[in-house]
Amino acid sequence: MRPLPLLMTLMFGTGHAAAATPAQLDTRARTAVAEMTLAEKIQTVFGYFSTDYKGTAKPEKGVPFSAGYLPGVPRLGIPDQQLTDAGTGVASQPNPAPRQRTALPAGIATAASWNPALSYAGGAMIGKEARLSGHNVMLAGGVNLQREPRAGRNFEYAGEDPLLAGVIAGEQIRGIQSNHLVATVKHFAYNDQETGRFKVDVRIDDAAGRMSDLLAFQIAIERGDPGSVMCSYNRVNGAYACENDYLLNQVLKRDWGYKGYVMSDWGAVHSTIPAALAGLDQQSGWPFDQSPYFNGALKEAVENGHVPPARLDDMAYRIVRAMMANGLTEHPVRVEPENIDYARHAEIAQAVAEEGIVLLKNRNGVLPLTGRQQTIAVIGGHADVGVLSGGGSSQVYPVGGSPVPNEGPAAFPGPIIYAPSSPLAALAARLQAKLVYHDGKDAAAAARLAATSDLAIVFATQWTAESIDQPDLSLPGRQDVLIAAVAAAGKSTVVVLETGSPVTMPWLANVDAVVQAWYPGSRGGDAIARVLTGEVDASGRLPATFPLSVAQLPRPVVDGVGLAEDARFATDYYIEGAAVGYKWFDKHGHKPLFAFGHGLSYTSFSYSAVKAQAQAGALMVSFKVTNTGQRAGKAVPQVYVSKKGSGWEAPKRLGGWDKLTLAAGAAGETRIEIDPRTLAVFDSARGRWKIAAGEYEVILAEAADAPVATVKVRLPAREFAAGAR
C-alpha cells in the first residue's frame, strides 16, 4: 500500500476538489478504489435505512430518522454517506420529535415560477440545511413528467414539459450541490403513477421516450450534473428500472456519458447479478428490499466470477468520484442545526412561493384586494392557522410544528402536515377590513357568512401523497359544494387552491377569481397574502394543463385501479407517446380548463420586434417586451416551435422562455436560444437527433393557447448524437 500522505495527495491533490479537472477526478477516484479491500467496496455499494424498520435497527452512526447510511473508509479519507429525503427540504421519518426544518413550496410550485434562479436559490437553501443537519447526500431533483394528472407525487415534480421540468430540476440540483453535497435526480424512469408502482410495466418506444420523459432527465443531468441518479420502482418494457440495461447502461451511461452513480429507490432492487450487470451501482435502504442483494450475495458473485471484479470497481469508482467531485471528501458535514438561519431561509421559501402562485381568473379586477371591502369572510382550508403540504417520504416537518391535528392516515404516507403560516393572519396584517373565519365544514353556514360580507375568500385543499393516486380530478370532501354555496350568496368570491395537482372547477363561472397556491411552504400564508393584496405581482404560470374532465386524458381511469395489490399489469404509453400534457391537448383539439403556461398578471404586457434567426446551427429568437400597465409586474413570454409535416408528436413544442421584471411603462429586450432537441426527432435506428430542413414557425405566446406573434424561419438539416445538443 502507498504511504497515506502520498495516497491523499493522489486522491485530493493540494487544492480545492471542486476545481479539479475531470481527468484529475478520474485519477483520484480510481486511485482510491485501487486501495480498497473487497469488503470496503461492498460497504460502499450497500446502503442501510437510517431508521429502525422491520426489526432491523438503524446503523449506529447514521443520522437518526433519516433515509439512509453507508459507512465510509476513514483510512482513505472517504466519509460516511448520510442520506436524507429532500424533495422540498430536509425531511424526517415520523417519530415523537421529528426534525423541524424550512419547507420550500412543492416542486410543482417552483416550476410554476418559471424562474430557474429561484429554483437554484431554493436548492442552495435546503442544501445548506441538509449539511447543518449532518447529511451529505440529498434525495432531491424530482423530474418525472406529469403524464397522469391524478398521480400522487405530481406535487414533488416540475410539470409536464421536458424542457421546463429539466431546467427547473437541474437548477435545484446545482443549488443543492453548491453546498458540497451529492444531489439525486429521480425517479429514472417513467415513475409517473403511484397505483401499482412496484409492479406496473410501462410500455413505450425508444423515440417517444427520448423526446419526453428521458429528455427531461437528460436536460436536468446536463444542467445540474447530479452525483447520483435514482432508478425507479416500476418496470420499463418488461425489465425493472433498477436492473434495466437499456435505461442504465445504454441511455444513461453510454449515450449521455453520465459519470455519477445509480442508486436504487428504497425497495426497488430484485436481484444481485442482473442488477449489477445492468448498471445499478448502489442498493439503498436495506431492509426495504426482499434481500441484501449487494451485501454478501454480491461479494460471493464477485468472488465466483458472476459479476466481474471490474464491474464492482466501477460501482465503487462512480460513487467515490461523485463524492470527490462535489467536495464531500474535503468538506465533512457536522450536525449543527443551531447554525441554521431559519428567518433568512423562510424568506427564500416565501420568494419561491410568491412567484409560483398562479392567478387563473380575475373577473372585473377583484384582485388585488385594495382595502375597499369592510368585511371579508375567510372560509375553509385551516386558513386561520396554516397552509397544507404534500405527504410521503418528502414530508418536511415545519419549524413550530403542524398547527392542525393529523386528519389523514396515521401511518405512511401520513401524517397530514400544515406549515404554521396563517393566510388569515397575514391578510389581517395587511388589510383594514374586518376578517371573519369559518372552517367551511357547514356549507350553508359558510354561505350565510359570505352573504353578510363584502367579499369571501374560500381556501380549498387537496392532500396528495406518495403511494396513492387521486380517484379523479375533483376537490375532495364536498369542497365543490362549499364553493358553489358561497358563490351563490351573491358577493364577490375568491377561491385559493392549495393542491398538488390540477383539479376541475364546476363552480368556475360563478366565482370572481381563482388563485392556484399549490403547497406554498414554510411562509406560504404570507406569500398568499402578498399576492392577494398586490404587494407582489401575480407572476406564476401553469407548468401543467388543467383538464376540463378526465374524459380529455389518454386514460379516463388510472391503469391498475381495482387490481389486487400484488397484481402485475402494464400501462401503455404508446397511446400518447411523447405527446404529454399540452401536446396531447393540441393534437386532439381538446380545449382545457386552463392551458399550460397560463397565468394572469396585475398589469399588462405588449410584445414587438419578434425575430427568429438561424445562427451557427442554433435558432435564436429575440423580441421586445413592454409593460403597458400602471404597475410593476413580471412577464413570462414563452416561445413555442412548430414544423408542419415534421413527424412530430404534436403541433408544437415549448422551445424556451424568459421571465422579466418590468416597471410600469418600461421595456426589456429578450434573446432566447431554442434548445435544438425541441426542433428534432429522435432516430432510434441511428441513435441520433435529426432536425429536418425546411420552414419552421416560431410562436411567441403568453400560454400554450395564447399566441401573440408568429414568425417563420428556415433551418438547414442537422444531426447530432443522442447525448449532444
LOVO-272200 format. One line per 5 residues: their letters; for each residue x, y, z of C-alpha. Coordinates in steps of 0.1 Angstrom, whole numbers, plus 2048, in hexadecimal, padded with zeros to 3 digits. Layout:
A	X/Y/Z ~ ...
***
This chain:
MRPLP	800/800/800 ~ 80C/823/7F8 ~ 815/839/816 ~ 7F6/84C/821 ~ 803/86F/81A
LLMTL	80B/866/7F6 ~ 7EA/855/7F2 ~ 7D7/873/800 ~ 7EA/88A/7E7 ~ 7E1/873/7CA
MFGTG	7BD/872/7D5 ~ 7B6/896/7DE ~ 7D3/8AA/7D0 ~ 7E0/8C8/7E2 ~ 7C3/8E0/7D9
HAAAA	79E/8E1/7DA ~ 78D/8C1/7CD ~ 772/8D5/7BB ~ 78D/8E5/7A5 ~ 79A/8C3/799
TPAQL	798/8BA/775 ~ 783/89C/76A ~ 7A3/889/763 ~ 7B1/891/785 ~ 791/886/796
DTRAR	792/866/782 ~ 7B6/85F/78E ~ 7AF/867/7B2 ~ 790/851/7B3 ~ 7A1/834/7A2
TAVAE	7BF/838/7BA ~ 7A8/836/7D8 ~ 794/818/7CB ~ 7B5/806/7C3 ~ 7BE/809/7E8
MTLAE	79D/7FB/7F4 ~ 798/7D8/800 ~ 77C/7C3/7F3 ~ 769/7C8/813 ~ 76D/7EE/811
KIQTV	760/7EE/7ED ~ 742/7DA/7F8 ~ 73A/7F1/815 ~ 73C/80E/7FC ~ 720/800/7E6
FGYFS	709/7F2/801 ~ 6F3/80B/813 ~ 6DF/809/833 ~ 6BF/81B/83E ~ 6C8/833/859
TDYKG	6A9/82C/86D ~ 69D/80C/87F ~ 689/7F8/867 ~ 67B/7D5/864 ~ 68F/7C9/882
TAKPE	6B0/7D7/875 ~ 6BF/7F2/88A ~ 6CD/811/87A ~ 6F3/813/877 ~ 703/821/896
KGVPF	715/83D/883 ~ 6F7/846/86D ~ 6E5/867/872 ~ 6C5/85C/885 ~ 6A4/85B/872
SAGYL	6B4/861/851 ~ 6B3/850/82F ~ 6D4/83E/82E ~ 6F8/837/839 ~ 717/827/82A
PGVPR	737/825/83D ~ 756/837/82F ~ 77A/82C/82D ~ 78B/842/846 ~ 7AE/836/83E
LGIPD	7A9/843/81A ~ 798/863/824 ~ 776/857/817 ~ 75A/863/82E ~ 73A/852/838
QQLTD	71D/857/821 ~ 700/867/834 ~ 6E0/868/81F ~ 6C1/87D/824 ~ 6A0/87E/811
AGTGV	69F/8A1/804 ~ 685/8AA/7E9 ~ 67C/8CB/7FA ~ 695/8CC/817 ~ 6A5/8B6/831
ASQPN	68B/89B/838 ~ 687/886/857 ~ 679/864/85D ~ 65B/866/875 ~ 664/864/899
PAPRQ	65A/875/8BA ~ 672/892/8B3 ~ 678/895/88E ~ 692/8AC/880 ~ 683/8CE/878
RTALP	691/8E0/85A ~ 688/8FA/840 ~ 670/8ED/826 ~ 672/8FA/803 ~ 652/8FC/7EF
AGIAT	64A/8DC/7DC ~ 65F/8D4/7BD ~ 641/8DB/7A7 ~ 63F/8FE/7B7 ~ 664/905/7AF
AASWN	65D/8FA/78B ~ 640/912/78A ~ 658/92E/791 ~ 669/928/770 ~ 687/937/781
PALSY	6A7/921/780 ~ 6B9/939/797 ~ 69F/934/7B2 ~ 6A2/90E/7AE ~ 6C7/911/7B3
AGGAM	6C2/927/7D2 ~ 6AA/90F/7E1 ~ 6C1/8F2/7DB ~ 6DE/905/7EA ~ 6C9/90C/809
IGKEA	6BE/8E8/80F ~ 6E1/8DC/808 ~ 6EF/8F2/823 ~ 6D5/8E5/83C ~ 6DE/8C2/832
RLSGH	703/8C8/838 ~ 6FC/8D7/85A ~ 6E5/8B9/862 ~ 702/8A1/85C ~ 6F8/896/839
NVMLA	70E/895/81A ~ 6F7/884/801 ~ 6D5/893/7F9 ~ 6BA/87E/7E7 ~ 6AE/89D/7D4
GGVNL	6AB/8A5/7B0 ~ 688/897/7A6 ~ 682/899/781 ~ 667/87F/779 ~ 650/88E/75F
QREPR	62B/894/767 ~ 61D/87B/74F ~ 601/872/768 ~ 5F1/891/779 ~ 5E3/87A/794
AGRNF	605/86D/79F ~ 60C/871/7C4 ~ 630/87E/7C0 ~ 62A/899/7A6 ~ 62F/8B3/7C0
EYAGE	653/8A8/7C4 ~ 65B/8AC/7A0 ~ 65E/8C8/786 ~ 640/8C4/76F ~ 639/8B5/74C
DPLLA	653/8C4/735 ~ 676/8B5/732 ~ 688/8D6/72C ~ 677/8E9/749 ~ 67A/8CB/761
GVIAG	69E/8C4/758 ~ 6A9/8E8/75C ~ 697/8ED/77D ~ 6A3/8CC/78C ~ 6C6/8D1/77F
EQIRG	6C9/8F3/790 ~ 6BD/8E5/7B1 ~ 6D8/8CA/7AE ~ 6F2/8E4/7A7 ~ 6E7/8F7/7C5
IQSNH	6E8/8D9/7DC ~ 70B/8CF/7D0 ~ 718/8F2/7D6 ~ 719/8E7/7FA ~ 732/8CA/7F4
LVATV	716/8B0/7F3 ~ 70B/896/7DB ~ 6E9/89C/7CC ~ 6D4/880/7BD ~ 6BE/884/79E
KHFAY	6A0/86C/79F ~ 68E/855/798 ~ 69E/847/779 ~ 688/841/766 ~ 662/842/75F
NDQET	658/841/783 ~ 639/856/779 ~ 61E/846/78F ~ 61C/838/7B2 ~ 602/81E/7AC
GRFKV	614/7FD/7A9 ~ 635/80F/7A9 ~ 649/7EF/7B4 ~ 639/7DA/799 ~ 62F/7EF/77B
DVRID	640/7E9/75A ~ 643/809/746 ~ 643/803/721 ~ 651/81D/70A ~ 667/81F/6EC
DAAGR	68A/82D/6EC ~ 684/84C/6D7 ~ 665/857/6EA ~ 677/853/70B ~ 696/866/6FF
MSDLL	67F/883/6F5 ~ 66C/884/716 ~ 675/875/737 ~ 698/86C/72F ~ 69E/88F/720
AFQIA	694/89E/741 ~ 6AE/889/753 ~ 6C8/890/739 ~ 6C4/8B6/73D ~ 6C3/8B4/763
IERGD	6E3/8A0/763 ~ 6F4/8B7/74A ~ 6EA/8D6/75E ~ 6F0/8C9/781 ~ 70A/8AD/77E
PGSVM	6FB/89A/79B ~ 712/882/7AD ~ 6F7/867/7AD ~ 6DA/85B/799 ~ 6BF/847/7AB
CSYNR	6AE/82B/797 ~ 689/826/79C ~ 672/80A/7A8 ~ 660/802/788 ~ 669/7EC/76B
VNGAY	670/7FB/749 ~ 669/7E5/72B ~ 66A/7C6/741 ~ 689/7CD/756 ~ 68A/7DD/778
ACEND	699/800/775 ~ 6B5/7F7/78E ~ 6C0/7DA/779 ~ 6B9/7E9/757 ~ 6D7/7E8/740
YLLNQ	6C6/7FE/727 ~ 6C0/81A/740 ~ 6DF/818/755 ~ 6FB/80C/73E ~ 6EF/816/71C
VLKRD	6DD/837/720 ~ 6EB/846/740 ~ 70F/83A/741 ~ 717/834/71C ~ 702/84D/709
WGYKG	702/869/722 ~ 725/862/730 ~ 719/864/754 ~ 736/861/76C ~ 723/860/78D
YVMSD	713/841/79D ~ 6F1/831/79D ~ 6E1/82B/7BE ~ 6C1/817/7C2 ~ 6A1/824/7D0
WGAVH	698/815/7F2 ~ 68B/7F2/7EA ~ 692/7F4/7C5 ~ 6AC/7D8/7C3 ~ 6A3/7B5/7B9
STIPA	6C4/7A3/7B1 ~ 6E9/7A3/7B6 ~ 6FA/799/796 ~ 6E1/7A6/77D ~ 6DF/7C8/78F
ALAGL	704/7CC/792 ~ 70A/7C3/76D ~ 6EE/7D9/761 ~ 6FD/7F8/771 ~ 6F0/7FC/795
DQQSG	70D/809/7AA ~ 6FF/80B/7CD ~ 6E3/7F9/7DF ~ 6D1/811/7F6 ~ 6BD/80E/816
WPFDQ	6C1/7EB/822 ~ 6AA/7DB/82F ~ 690/7E9/816 ~ 69A/7CE/7FC ~ 693/7A9/7FF
SPYFN	6B8/7A2/803 ~ 6D9/7B4/80A ~ 6E2/7AE/7E5 ~ 701/7C4/7E4 ~ 710/7B8/805
GALKE	71B/794/80A ~ 70B/787/7EA ~ 71D/7A1/7D5 ~ 73E/798/7E6 ~ 739/774/7DE
AVENG	72F/77C/7BA ~ 74F/78F/7B5 ~ 764/774/7C5 ~ 754/75A/7AF ~ 758/76F/78F
HVPPA	732/774/789 ~ 738/799/78D ~ 75A/7A4/77F ~ 770/7B4/799 ~ 774/7D1/781
RLDDM	74E/7D7/783 ~ 750/7DA/7A9 ~ 76D/7F1/7A5 ~ 759/807/78D ~ 73C/808/7A6
AYRIV	753/814/7C2 ~ 765/82B/7AB ~ 746/83D/7A0 ~ 73B/842/7C4 ~ 75D/84E/7D0
RAMMA	762/865/7B1 ~ 740/875/7B8 ~ 74A/87C/7DC ~ 76B/88B/7D1 ~ 75C/89F/7B5
NGLTE	744/8B0/7CD ~ 75D/8B5/7E9 ~ 74F/89C/803 ~ 772/890/809 ~ 780/8B2/811
HPVRV	761/8C1/822 ~ 755/8A9/83D ~ 732/8B0/84B ~ 72A/8B5/86F ~ 709/8B5/882
EPENI	705/8DB/889 ~ 6E0/8E4/886 ~ 6E6/901/89E ~ 6F8/912/881 ~ 6DA/911/869
DYARH	6CD/934/861 ~ 6A8/92B/861 ~ 69D/94F/85D ~ 6B1/954/83D ~ 6A8/932/830
AEIAQ	683/939/835 ~ 688/958/820 ~ 696/943/804 ~ 679/92A/806 ~ 660/947/806
AVAEE	670/956/7E7 ~ 66D/935/7D4 ~ 649/932/7E0 ~ 640/956/7D4 ~ 64D/950/7B1
GIVLL	63D/92E/7AF ~ 61A/939/7B8 ~ 604/93A/798 ~ 5E7/952/793 ~ 5D0/93D/77E
KNRNG	5B2/954/77C ~ 5AB/978/787 ~ 589/985/77C ~ 584/9AB/77D ~ 5A6/9AF/78F
VLPLT	599/9A3/7B0 ~ 5BE/99C/7B8 ~ 5D3/9AA/7C6 ~ 5C1/9B3/7E5 ~ 5C4/9D8/7EA
GRQQT	5B2/9DF/80A ~ 590/9E8/7FB ~ 580/9CB/80E ~ 574/9D1/832 ~ 56E/9AD/83B
IAVIG	57E/98D/82C ~ 574/96A/833 ~ 592/951/833 ~ 585/92E/82F ~ 594/90B/831
GHADV	5B5/8FB/82C ~ 5C1/901/850 ~ 5CB/924/843 ~ 5C9/931/866 ~ 5E8/91E/870
GVLSG	5FC/911/853 ~ 602/904/830 ~ 601/8E0/823 ~ 61F/8CB/818 ~ 621/8AA/804
GGSSQ	627/889/815 ~ 63F/86C/813 ~ 665/869/815 ~ 66A/88D/80B ~ 657/89A/829
VYPVG	669/8B7/83A ~ 65E/8BD/85E ~ 65C/8E3/861 ~ 66C/8F8/87B ~ 652/8FD/896
GSPVP	640/8DD/88E ~ 61F/8D6/87D ~ 602/8EB/88B ~ 5E8/8D2/87E ~ 5E4/8B0/88E
NEGPA	5EA/895/875 ~ 5CB/890/860 ~ 5D9/875/84A ~ 5E8/852/84E ~ 5FB/84B/86E
AFPGP	615/837/85A ~ 627/83F/83A ~ 621/853/825 ~ 613/868/842 ~ 613/87B/857
IIYAP	602/899/846 ~ 617/8B7/84F ~ 60F/8DD/84D ~ 62A/8F7/84F ~ 622/910/86B
SSPLA	61E/92E/854 ~ 5FB/93C/856 ~ 5EC/94D/837 ~ 5D2/95C/84D ~ 5EB/96C/864
ALAAR	600/978/846 ~ 5E2/988/836 ~ 5D7/998/857 ~ 5FA/9A8/85A ~ 5F5/9B8/837
LQAKL	5D1/9C2/835 ~ 5BB/9DA/849 ~ 59C/9C4/843 ~ 58C/9AE/85E ~ 595/98A/856
VYHDG	57F/96E/863 ~ 589/94A/861 ~ 573/92C/85B ~ 580/908/859 ~ 56A/900/83B
KDAAA	55D/8DF/849 ~ 539/8EC/847 ~ 534/8F9/824 ~ 513/90A/82C ~ 522/91C/84A
AARLA	540/927/836 ~ 529/935/81B ~ 516/949/835 ~ 536/958/841 ~ 53F/960/81D
ATSDL	51D/971/817 ~ 524/989/834 ~ 547/991/828 ~ 554/9A7/80C ~ 56A/98B/7FE
AIVFA	571/967/805 ~ 592/954/802 ~ 58E/92F/801 ~ 5AE/91A/808 ~ 5AA/8F7/7F8
TQWTA	5C3/8DB/7FE ~ 5CC/8BB/7EE ~ 5E5/8A5/800 ~ 5F9/88F/7E9 ~ 614/877/7F3
ESIDQ	62D/85D/7E9 ~ 61F/83A/7E4 ~ 5FB/845/7DC ~ 5EC/854/7BD ~ 5CD/86A/7BD
PDLSL	5AD/859/7B3 ~ 5A4/875/79B ~ 5AA/89A/796 ~ 591/8A7/7AE ~ 598/8B9/7CF
PGRQD	592/8A1/7EB ~ 57A/8A4/809 ~ 55D/8B6/7F8 ~ 571/8D6/7F4 ~ 562/8DB/7D2
VLIAA	540/8DD/7E3 ~ 54F/8F6/7FC ~ 55D/90D/7E1 ~ 53C/90C/7CD ~ 528/915/7EC
VAAAG	53F/932/7F5 ~ 53E/93F/7D2 ~ 518/93C/7D1 ~ 517/954/7EF ~ 51A/970/7D6
KSTVV	53A/981/7E1 ~ 55C/982/7D1 ~ 56D/960/7D5 ~ 592/958/7D3 ~ 59E/934/7D4
VLETG	5C1/92B/7DF ~ 5CC/908/7D6 ~ 5E6/8F5/7EB ~ 5E9/8D6/7D5 ~ 605/8C0/7C8
SPVTM	5F5/8B9/7A6 ~ 5DC/8C8/78E ~ 5B8/8C8/799 ~ 597/8CD/788 ~ 582/8EC/790
PWLAN	55C/8E7/78B ~ 557/908/79C ~ 56F/91C/787 ~ 556/932/775 ~ 546/93D/796
VDAVV	566/949/7A8 ~ 579/969/7A1 ~ 59D/95E/7A6 ~ 5B1/93D/7A9 ~ 5D4/93C/7B7
QAWYP	5E9/91C/7B5 ~ 600/91C/7D3 ~ 60B/8F8/7D2 ~ 61C/8ED/7F3 ~ 62E/90E/7FA
GSRGG	647/904/815 ~ 652/913/836 ~ 648/936/82F ~ 62B/92E/819 ~ 611/943/82B
DAIAR	625/962/826 ~ 62B/95A/802 ~ 606/955/7FB ~ 5FD/975/80D ~ 617/98A/7FA
VLTGE	60A/97D/7D9 ~ 5E5/982/7E3 ~ 5EC/9A6/7EE ~ 603/9AF/7D1 ~ 622/9B5/7E5
VDASG	632/99F/7CA ~ 625/998/7A7 ~ 614/977/79F ~ 630/969/789 ~ 62C/943/78B
RLPAT	623/930/76B ~ 616/90C/769 ~ 630/8F1/764 ~ 614/8D8/75D ~ 5F3/8D8/74A
FPLSV	5D3/8D9/75F ~ 5BA/8C3/74C ~ 595/8C9/74B ~ 58F/8A5/755 ~ 59F/882/755
AQLPR	58E/87C/734 ~ 5AA/891/723 ~ 5C6/87C/731 ~ 5D7/85E/71F ~ 5CA/848/73B
PVVDG	5A8/850/74A ~ 5B1/839/767 ~ 5D4/834/775 ~ 5E2/812/769 ~ 5E2/7F9/786
VGLAE	5C5/807/799 ~ 5B1/7EB/7A9 ~ 5CB/7D1/7A5 ~ 5DA/7BD/7C2 ~ 5F7/7CE/7D3
DARFA	610/7B4/7C5 ~ 601/7B2/7A2 ~ 619/7B8/785 ~ 60B/7CD/769 ~ 616/7E4/74D
TDYYI	60F/808/744 ~ 611/810/71F ~ 624/831/718 ~ 621/829/6F4 ~ 5FF/83A/6F6
EGAAV	60E/85D/6FA ~ 633/856/6F4 ~ 645/877/6F8 ~ 625/88B/6F5 ~ 623/892/71A
GYKWF	60D/8AD/729 ~ 607/8CB/713 ~ 615/8B8/6F5 ~ 5F9/89E/6FA ~ 5DF/8B9/6FC
DKHGH	5EC/8CA/6DD ~ 5EE/8AA/6CA ~ 5CA/8A1/6D1 ~ 5BB/8C4/6D1 ~ 5B0/8C3/6F5
KPLFA	5A9/8E4/706 ~ 5B6/8E2/72A ~ 5A9/8F3/748 ~ 5CA/906/74A ~ 5E6/902/732
FGHGL	60B/8FA/739 ~ 61D/91B/73E ~ 5FD/92E/748 ~ 5FF/948/763 ~ 5F2/96B/767
SYTSF	604/98A/774 ~ 5F9/9AA/785 ~ 607/9BD/768 ~ 608/9B8/742 ~ 624/9B3/729
SYSAV	629/9B8/704 ~ 642/9A7/6ED ~ 653/9B4/6CE ~ 671/9B1/6B7 ~ 66F/98B/6B7
KAQAQ	68B/97C/6A3 ~ 698/958/69E ~ 6BA/951/68E ~ 6CE/931/687 ~ 6F1/937/694
AGALM	70D/91D/693 ~ 6F6/900/697 ~ 6E1/911/6B2 ~ 6BF/923/6B1 ~ 6BF/945/6C2
VSFKV	69F/957/6CA ~ 69E/97B/6D5 ~ 682/994/6DD ~ 679/9B2/6F2 ~ 661/9B1/710
TNTGQ	650/9D0/71D ~ 63C/9D4/73D ~ 61D/9E7/730 ~ 60C/9E7/752 ~ 60C/9FE/770
RAGKA	622/9EA/788 ~ 641/9D5/788 ~ 63E/9B1/77F ~ 64F/991/772 ~ 64A/985/74E
VPQVY	64F/961/745 ~ 652/960/71E ~ 652/93D/711 ~ 660/932/6EF ~ 651/913/6DE
VSKKG	65E/904/6BE ~ 64A/8F1/6A3 ~ 653/8DE/683 ~ 637/8D3/66C ~ 63C/8B0/65E
SGWEA	659/8AA/676 ~ 64D/889/685 ~ 64C/89A/6A7 ~ 636/88C/6C2 ~ 621/8AC/6C4
PKRLG	61C/8CD/6B2 ~ 635/8E1/6C7 ~ 64F/8DE/6E3 ~ 65C/8F6/6FD ~ 67E/902/6F1
GWDKL	687/91C/70B ~ 67B/938/721 ~ 685/956/736 ~ 679/968/755 ~ 67D/98D/757
TLAAG	676/9A6/773 ~ 66A/9C7/764 ~ 65F/9E8/774 ~ 640/9F8/766 ~ 647/A05/743
AAGET	669/9F5/742 ~ 675/9DE/726 ~ 68E/9C2/725 ~ 6A0/9AE/70A ~ 6A0/989/70A
RIEID	6B6/971/6F7 ~ 6B0/94B/6F9 ~ 6C4/92F/6EA ~ 6AC/912/6E2 ~ 6B7/8F1/6EE
PRTLA	6BE/8DE/6CE ~ 6AE/8BE/6DB ~ 68D/8CF/6DB ~ 691/8D3/6B5 ~ 69C/8AF/6B0
VFDSA	68E/88C/6AD ~ 6A2/86F/6BD ~ 6AD/855/6A4 ~ 6AF/835/6B9 ~ 6BE/820/69C
RGRWK	6DC/837/69B ~ 6DB/844/6BF ~ 6DC/868/6B4 ~ 6C7/887/6B5 ~ 6BC/894/692
IAAGE	6B0/8B8/68A ~ 69F/8B8/668 ~ 6A7/8D3/64F ~ 68B/8EB/647 ~ 674/906/655
YEVIL	66C/908/67A ~ 653/91E/68C ~ 65F/930/6AB ~ 641/939/6C1 ~ 645/953/6DD
AEAAD	629/94D/6F6 ~ 61C/955/719 ~ 610/931/71C ~ 60D/912/707 ~ 5EB/91E/6FB
APVAT	5F4/943/6FA ~ 60B/94D/6DD ~ 614/971/6D8 ~ 62B/970/6BA ~ 637/957/6A1
VKVRL	656/958/68A ~ 664/93F/672 ~ 688/934/66E ~ 69A/91B/657 ~ 6B1/903/667
PAREF	6CB/8EC/657 ~ 6CB/8C7/65D ~ 6E0/8BD/67B ~ 6E8/89D/68E ~ 6F9/899/6B0
AAGAR	700/87D/6C8 ~ 6E8/870/6E2 ~ 6FC/880/6FE ~ 702/8A1/6EC ~ 6EE/8C0/6E4
***
